Amino acid sequence: MSRIGNKQINIPNSVTVAPKDLLCEVTGPLGRLEVPLHELVKVEVSNQIVKVARVNESKLAKSIHGLTRTLIANAVEGVEKGYQKQLEIIGVGYRALVENDALILKVGFSHDVTVQPKDGITFEVKKNIITISGIDKQRVGQVAAEIRKIRKPEPYKGKGIKYLDEKIIRKVGKAVKGAGA
């Protein structure tokens, strides 16, 4: 039995959820998202509450049940509040700036790395912190992961791009022996 799938989703007054055939449309003050639905689940909306139920008790239906409920809940939260991820740039001479909505990274390469925003994604840079914002939780996380992948933090000095709350496990460098041998 899916405990997540059985939870109901409370819809805020500013958000509307409209399930159609194999699509659930979520609209709010920040935008509109569409959640694909599987034929093994059905979505019912009544009195500002969304309930997700499965059609049968097959293993696939049970696994899709919780997933569908979570995707709809994420869409409701996204169109109401939005999502954001923050990355931190660490390193001498490493910096980032936003130019024409594109993120330009100077992270130790012989060239600047330009990241074009995907639909619904915005970048903001303050000092050495990059903020990625949008209404789609999956897309925000994907863009953050792609930016981090450009220059992953290295374990000796910690230089690179890391999540703001990420802890880098540092390694000890080589020990220098005495010069009087």
C-alpha positions as CSV (number, residue, x, y, z in Angstrom):
1,M,0.0,0.0,0.0
2,S,1.4,3.4,-1.0
3,R,1.3,5.7,2.0
4,I,2.5,8.7,-0.1
5,G,-0.1,8.0,-2.8
6,N,-3.0,7.9,-0.2
7,K,-2.2,11.4,1.1
8,Q,-4.4,14.1,-0.2
9,I,-3.1,17.4,-1.7
10,N,-4.6,20.6,-0.4
11,I,-4.9,23.2,-3.1
12,P,-4.4,26.9,-2.2
13,N,-7.0,29.4,-3.3
14,S,-4.7,30.9,-6.0
15,V,-4.1,27.5,-7.7
16,T,-6.4,25.4,-10.0
17,V,-5.9,21.7,-10.8
18,A,-7.8,20.4,-13.8
19,P,-7.3,16.7,-14.6
20,K,-8.0,15.7,-18.2
21,D,-7.6,12.2,-19.9
22,L,-3.9,11.5,-19.4
23,L,-2.8,15.0,-18.3
24,C,-3.3,17.1,-15.2
25,E,-3.0,20.8,-15.7
26,V,-1.9,22.9,-12.7
27,T,-2.2,26.7,-13.0
28,G,-1.2,29.3,-10.4
29,P,0.1,32.9,-10.0
30,L,3.6,32.0,-11.2
31,G,2.6,30.0,-14.3
32,R,1.2,26.7,-15.6
33,L,2.5,23.2,-15.5
34,E,1.3,19.9,-17.0
35,V,1.7,16.6,-15.2
36,P,1.4,13.5,-17.4
37,L,-0.9,10.8,-15.9
38,H,-0.7,7.1,-16.4
39,E,-3.8,5.1,-17.2
40,L,-3.4,3.0,-14.0
41,V,-4.2,6.1,-11.8
42,K,-7.1,8.4,-11.6
43,V,-7.1,12.0,-10.2
44,E,-10.2,13.5,-8.5
45,V,-10.5,17.1,-7.5
46,S,-13.2,18.2,-5.0
47,N,-13.4,21.0,-2.4
48,Q,-9.8,22.3,-3.0
49,I,-8.5,18.7,-2.4
50,V,-6.8,16.4,-4.9
51,K,-7.0,12.6,-4.4
52,V,-5.0,10.2,-6.4
53,A,-6.3,6.6,-6.7
54,R,-5.1,3.5,-8.5
55,V,-7.3,1.6,-10.9
56,N,-6.1,-1.9,-9.9
57,E,-3.6,-3.5,-7.4
58,S,-0.9,-4.5,-9.9
59,K,2.7,-3.8,-9.0
60,L,3.1,-1.1,-11.6
61,A,-0.1,0.6,-10.5
62,K,1.2,0.7,-6.9
63,S,4.5,2.2,-8.0
64,I,2.9,4.8,-10.2
65,H,0.4,5.8,-7.5
66,G,2.9,7.5,-5.2
67,L,4.9,9.0,-8.0
68,T,1.8,10.7,-9.6
69,R,0.7,12.2,-6.2
70,T,4.2,13.6,-5.6
71,L,4.5,15.1,-9.1
72,I,1.1,16.8,-8.7
73,A,2.1,18.1,-5.2
74,N,5.4,19.5,-6.6
75,A,3.5,21.2,-9.5
76,V,1.0,22.8,-7.0
77,E,3.9,24.1,-4.9
78,G,5.9,25.2,-7.9
79,V,3.1,27.4,-9.5
80,E,2.3,28.9,-6.1
81,K,5.8,29.5,-4.5
82,G,8.4,28.4,-7.1
83,Y,11.7,26.5,-6.5
84,Q,15.2,27.6,-6.3
85,K,18.7,26.0,-5.9
86,Q,21.8,27.9,-4.9
87,L,25.4,27.1,-6.0
88,E,28.6,28.6,-4.6
89,I,31.7,29.3,-6.7
90,I,35.0,28.8,-4.8
91,G,38.4,29.6,-6.3
92,V,40.8,32.5,-6.9
93,G,39.6,34.3,-10.0
94,Y,36.4,32.2,-10.4
95,R,33.3,34.3,-11.0
96,A,29.9,34.3,-12.6
97,L,27.7,37.0,-14.2
98,V,24.4,37.2,-15.9
99,E,24.3,38.8,-19.3
100,N,21.2,38.8,-21.6
101,D,19.6,36.1,-19.3
102,A,22.5,33.8,-19.9
103,L,24.9,32.7,-17.2
104,I,28.6,33.3,-18.0
105,L,31.1,31.3,-15.8
106,K,34.8,32.1,-15.5
107,V,36.1,29.0,-13.7
108,G,39.7,28.5,-14.7
109,F,39.3,27.4,-18.4
110,S,40.9,29.2,-21.3
111,H,37.5,30.4,-22.3
112,D,34.3,31.5,-20.6
113,V,31.5,29.0,-20.3
114,T,28.0,30.3,-21.2
115,V,24.9,28.5,-19.9
116,Q,21.7,29.4,-21.7
117,P,18.6,29.2,-19.5
118,K,15.9,26.6,-20.3
119,D,12.3,27.5,-20.5
120,G,11.0,28.9,-17.2
121,I,14.5,29.1,-15.6
122,T,16.1,32.4,-14.4
123,F,19.6,33.0,-13.1
124,E,20.7,35.5,-10.5
125,V,24.3,36.1,-9.2
126,K,25.2,37.8,-6.0
127,K,29.0,37.8,-5.1
128,N,29.9,34.2,-5.6
129,I,26.5,32.6,-5.2
130,I,24.4,31.6,-8.2
131,T,20.6,31.3,-7.7
132,I,18.6,29.2,-10.1
133,S,14.8,29.8,-10.0
134,G,11.8,28.3,-11.7
135,I,8.4,26.7,-11.2
136,D,9.4,23.1,-12.3
137,K,11.3,21.3,-9.5
138,Q,12.8,18.8,-11.9
139,R,14.1,21.4,-14.3
140,V,15.6,23.6,-11.6
141,G,17.5,20.6,-10.2
142,Q,18.6,19.5,-13.6
143,V,20.0,22.9,-14.5
144,A,21.8,23.2,-11.1
145,A,23.4,19.7,-11.7
146,E,24.5,20.7,-15.2
147,I,26.1,23.9,-13.9
148,R,27.8,22.0,-11.1
149,K,29.2,19.5,-13.5
150,I,31.1,22.2,-15.4
151,R,33.7,22.4,-12.6
152,K,33.0,20.0,-9.8
153,P,34.6,20.8,-6.4
154,E,38.0,19.1,-6.0
155,P,38.9,17.5,-2.7
156,Y,42.3,19.2,-2.0
157,K,41.6,22.9,-2.1
158,G,37.8,22.8,-2.5
159,K,37.9,24.9,-5.7
160,G,34.9,24.5,-8.1
161,I,31.1,24.9,-8.1
162,K,29.2,23.3,-5.3
163,Y,25.7,23.4,-3.8
164,L,25.4,26.0,-1.1
165,D,24.7,23.4,1.6
166,E,27.1,20.8,0.3
167,K,30.0,19.6,2.5
168,I,33.2,18.9,0.6
169,I,35.3,16.2,2.3
170,R,38.9,17.5,2.1
171,K,42.0,15.3,1.5
172,V,45.4,15.9,3.0
173,G,48.0,16.8,0.4
174,K,51.5,15.3,0.1
175,A,53.7,15.7,3.2
176,V,57.1,17.5,2.7
177,K,60.1,15.6,4.2
178,G,62.9,17.5,5.9
179,A,65.6,19.0,3.7
180,G,68.6,18.0,5.8
181,A,68.9,14.4,4.6
